[in-house]
Amino acid sequence: MQASNKPLSCKLTTPEIQERKKTVIAALKSQIREKRELENGYSYQFEGSDSTLDMLTSFIKTERLCCDFFDFTIHVNNEGFTWLDITGPEGTKDFIISELEL
């Protein structure tokens, strides 16, 4: 993995961040079935429905604009689950815990 020089900070204002935590991130958080720690981030399991997939892609579309150091991977399998990996450079795991509270 190549090192990134991007600062680990969100581009949203404090009120925007707080609103996002209360709405989008809270909805995401309420649907997490399992969380796994990865070397450079976390993996989250969700049900495998189309509505969940839509929610995850919507989350990614907005999150990548405010936190452009994240890398996102969605895994869809035939077991009825969808996994979202959020990874990035050193410090990403701490950022996910402290800022996204996931």
Backbone as CSV, one residue per row, in Angstrom:
resi,resn,N_x,N_y,N_z,CA_x,CA_y,CA_z,C_x,C_y,C_z
1,MET,0.834,-1.166,0.000,0.000,0.000,0.000,0.883,1.234,0.000
2,GLN,0.538,2.175,-0.824,1.313,3.388,-0.939,0.912,4.365,0.155
3,ALA,1.891,5.038,0.750,1.614,6.023,1.792,0.898,7.215,1.185
4,SER,0.010,7.784,1.974,-0.748,8.941,1.514,-0.308,10.171,2.277
5,ASN,-0.256,11.294,1.582,0.087,12.550,2.232,-1.155,13.353,2.584
6,LYS,-2.338,12.806,2.337,-3.578,13.508,2.635,-3.767,13.577,4.146
7,PRO,-4.145,14.747,4.651,-4.410,14.850,6.085,-5.679,14.083,6.442
8,LEU,-5.684,13.498,7.625,-6.860,12.765,8.081,-7.796,13.747,8.767
9,SER,-8.574,14.435,7.970,-9.545,15.372,8.520,-10.765,15.419,7.617
10,CYS,-11.883,15.728,8.249,-13.138,15.840,7.528,-13.272,17.267,7.015
11,LYS,-13.798,17.405,5.819,-13.950,18.722,5.212,-15.262,19.407,5.606
12,LEU,-16.098,18.724,6.369,-17.359,19.314,6.806,-17.139,20.238,7.995
13,THR,-18.029,21.201,8.167,-17.982,22.060,9.347,-18.487,21.268,10.548
14,THR,-18.226,21.750,11.743,-18.667,21.058,12.953,-20.177,20.835,12.967
15,PRO,-21.013,21.841,12.657,-22.463,21.581,12.625,-22.845,20.536,11.568
16,GLU,-22.181,20.543,10.414,-22.462,19.555,9.372,-22.096,18.145,9.842
17,ILE,-20.959,18.038,10.523,-20.519,16.742,11.052,-21.535,16.229,12.072
18,GLN,-21.955,17.104,12.987,-22.912,16.697,14.013,-24.229,16.242,13.394
19,GLU,-24.715,16.949,12.380,-25.953,16.570,11.703,-25.786,15.226,11.003
20,ARG,-24.640,15.015,10.369,-24.369,13.757,9.675,-24.332,12.593,10.656
21,LYS,-23.746,12.810,11.835,-23.704,11.755,12.855,-25.107,11.405,13.335
22,LYS,-25.980,12.405,13.428,-27.339,12.170,13.916,-28.226,11.494,12.879
23,THR,-27.909,11.639,11.616,-28.791,11.121,10.576,-28.152,9.950,9.825
24,VAL,-27.316,10.248,8.872,-26.749,9.235,7.973,-25.948,8.181,8.734
25,ILE,-25.038,8.619,9.573,-24.167,7.668,10.280,-24.960,6.877,11.312
26,ALA,-25.931,7.506,11.967,-26.775,6.791,12.931,-27.572,5.689,12.239
27,ALA,-28.102,5.980,11.043,-28.855,4.969,10.288,-27.947,3.807,9.899
28,LEU,-26.736,4.138,9.465,-25.765,3.117,9.092,-25.417,2.253,10.304
29,LYS,-25.114,2.925,11.404,-24.708,2.255,12.633,-25.775,1.284,13.137
30,SER,-27.039,1.682,13.015,-28.134,0.851,13.532,-28.296,-0.445,12.746
31,GLN,-27.721,-0.521,11.563,-27.881,-1.705,10.726,-26.649,-2.613,10.684
32,ILE,-25.602,-2.247,11.418,-24.387,-3.078,11.460,-24.679,-4.364,12.232
33,ARG,-24.385,-5.501,11.602,-24.591,-6.809,12.242,-23.316,-7.304,12.911
34,GLU,-22.188,-6.971,12.324,-20.893,-7.431,12.846,-19.835,-6.437,12.420
35,LYS,-18.806,-6.300,13.241,-17.679,-5.414,12.939,-16.402,-6.217,13.097
36,ARG,-15.506,-6.089,12.108,-14.209,-6.770,12.168,-13.099,-5.749,11.988
37,GLU,-12.082,-5.891,12.801,-10.929,-5.003,12.675,-10.032,-5.509,11.552
38,LEU,-9.602,-4.591,10.711,-8.654,-4.886,9.641,-7.330,-4.210,9.978
39,GLU,-6.301,-4.532,9.249,-4.989,-3.929,9.490,-5.043,-2.408,9.376
40,ASN,-5.801,-1.915,8.407,-5.810,-0.476,8.143,-7.215,0.128,8.158
41,GLY,-8.142,-0.487,8.929,-9.506,0.021,9.022,-10.438,-0.992,9.640
42,TYR,-11.692,-0.972,9.200,-12.700,-1.887,9.738,-13.583,-2.405,8.620
43,SER,-14.182,-3.567,8.865,-15.144,-4.168,7.960,-16.446,-4.327,8.728
44,TYR,-17.548,-3.952,8.093,-18.862,-3.974,8.734,-19.807,-4.850,7.928
45,GLN,-20.518,-5.725,8.631,-21.472,-6.606,7.970,-22.882,-6.034,8.090
46,PHE,-23.603,-6.099,6.966,-24.992,-5.654,6.897,-25.811,-6.745,6.232
47,GLU,-27.140,-6.647,6.317,-27.966,-7.572,5.554,-27.731,-7.299,4.079
48,GLY,-28.027,-8.263,3.250,-27.691,-8.165,1.834,-28.801,-7.649,0.936
49,SER,-29.738,-6.883,1.468,-30.859,-6.404,0.660,-30.437,-5.276,-0.282
50,ASP,-31.259,-5.059,-1.301,-31.007,-3.954,-2.231,-31.067,-2.608,-1.529
51,SER,-31.978,-2.452,-0.570,-32.080,-1.171,0.141,-30.826,-0.904,0.976
52,THR,-30.244,-1.945,1.551,-28.997,-1.783,2.295,-27.865,-1.400,1.350
53,LEU,-27.812,-2.043,0.216,-26.788,-1.718,-0.779,-26.931,-0.264,-1.245
54,ASP,-28.165,0.175,-1.448,-28.405,1.578,-1.826,-27.929,2.527,-0.728
55,MET,-28.216,2.189,0.530,-27.799,3.023,1.653,-26.272,3.116,1.712
56,LEU,-25.595,1.981,1.514,-24.135,1.965,1.582,-23.516,2.779,0.449
57,THR,-24.048,2.654,-0.747,-23.480,3.426,-1.862,-23.742,4.911,-1.675
58,SER,-24.882,5.273,-1.121,-25.174,6.676,-0.828,-24.200,7.215,0.224
59,PHE,-23.948,6.409,1.254,-22.988,6.781,2.297,-21.610,7.017,1.688
60,ILE,-21.175,6.107,0.843,-19.858,6.220,0.214,-19.774,7.464,-0.659
61,LYS,-20.807,7.739,-1.436,-20.799,8.905,-2.328,-20.574,10.206,-1.564
62,THR,-21.195,10.339,-0.425,-21.018,11.573,0.341,-19.753,11.547,1.197
63,GLU,-19.446,10.408,1.764,-18.279,10.314,2.657,-16.972,10.540,1.919
64,ARG,-16.890,10.095,0.686,-15.631,10.249,-0.049,-15.349,11.708,-0.392
65,LEU,-16.372,12.554,-0.365,-16.174,13.983,-0.606,-15.624,14.698,0.622
66,CYS,-16.078,14.282,1.798,-15.621,14.971,3.005,-14.398,14.303,3.636
67,CYS,-14.205,13.034,3.402,-13.061,12.298,3.967,-12.380,11.541,2.825
68,ASP,-11.668,12.276,1.995,-11.115,11.703,0.762,-9.915,10.786,0.969
69,PHE,-9.530,10.552,2.198,-8.426,9.624,2.486,-8.943,8.195,2.678
70,PHE,-10.266,8.027,2.812,-10.841,6.693,2.973,-10.818,5.923,1.663
71,ASP,-10.649,4.605,1.781,-10.860,3.679,0.684,-12.063,2.825,1.091
72,PHE,-12.995,2.625,0.170,-14.200,1.852,0.446,-14.250,0.623,-0.455
73,THR,-14.680,-0.482,0.123,-14.899,-1.702,-0.641,-16.208,-2.312,-0.170
74,ILE,-17.068,-2.658,-1.120,-18.307,-3.356,-0.787,-18.183,-4.783,-1.308
75,HIS,-18.471,-5.734,-0.426,-18.458,-7.156,-0.789,-19.897,-7.655,-0.698
76,VAL,-20.421,-8.156,-1.785,-21.761,-8.730,-1.809,-21.592,-10.216,-2.080
77,ASN,-22.173,-11.038,-1.195,-22.028,-12.478,-1.393,-23.387,-13.158,-1.473
78,ASN,-23.374,-14.424,-1.751,-24.606,-15.198,-1.887,-25.136,-15.727,-0.561
79,GLU,-24.509,-15.343,0.539,-24.950,-15.795,1.857,-25.950,-14.827,2.485
80,GLY,-26.319,-13.789,1.755,-27.302,-12.840,2.259,-26.719,-11.686,3.048
81,PHE,-25.422,-11.494,2.933,-24.767,-10.402,3.651,-24.030,-9.492,2.689
82,THR,-23.883,-8.258,3.115,-23.048,-7.283,2.415,-22.044,-6.758,3.425
83,TRP,-20.803,-6.670,3.003,-19.752,-6.139,3.866,-19.243,-4.821,3.292
84,LEU,-19.043,-3.853,4.161,-18.432,-2.581,3.795,-17.108,-2.469,4.520
85,ASP,-16.024,-2.343,3.752,-14.705,-2.092,4.339,-14.401,-0.613,4.203
86,ILE,-13.984,-0.007,5.311,-13.500,1.375,5.298,-12.052,1.312,5.753
87,THR,-11.146,1.643,4.861,-9.714,1.553,5.147,-9.030,2.839,4.704
88,GLY,-7.758,2.930,5.007,-6.994,4.100,4.603,-5.604,4.075,5.214
89,PRO,-4.937,5.225,5.176,-3.569,5.312,5.681,-3.516,5.214,7.210
90,GLU,-2.317,5.219,7.728,-2.130,5.162,9.180,-2.961,6.240,9.858
91,GLY,-3.633,5.866,10.925,-4.492,6.790,11.653,-5.965,6.656,11.285
92,THR,-6.263,5.895,10.245,-7.645,5.747,9.788,-8.520,5.076,10.842
93,LYS,-8.024,4.036,11.483,-8.838,3.331,12.479,-9.232,4.271,13.619
94,ASP,-8.290,5.056,14.094,-8.595,6.005,15.169,-9.615,7.043,14.704
95,PHE,-9.491,7.492,13.456,-10.419,8.476,12.906,-11.828,7.888,12.824
96,ILE,-11.950,6.649,12.378,-13.254,5.993,12.273,-13.921,5.922,13.653
97,ILE,-13.151,5.559,14.655,-13.686,5.447,16.018,-14.058,6.818,16.582
98,SER,-13.175,7.790,16.456,-13.414,9.085,17.099,-14.362,9.988,16.317
99,GLU,-14.244,10.024,15.016,-15.058,10.952,14.215,-16.352,10.349,13.703
100,LEU,-16.307,9.140,13.188,-17.529,8.510,12.677,-18.270,7.759,13.781
101,GLU,-17.554,7.447,14.851,-18.111,6.700,15.977,-18.695,5.356,15.525
102,LEU,-17.980,4.712,14.602,-18.408,3.395,14.105,-17.538,2.304,14.698
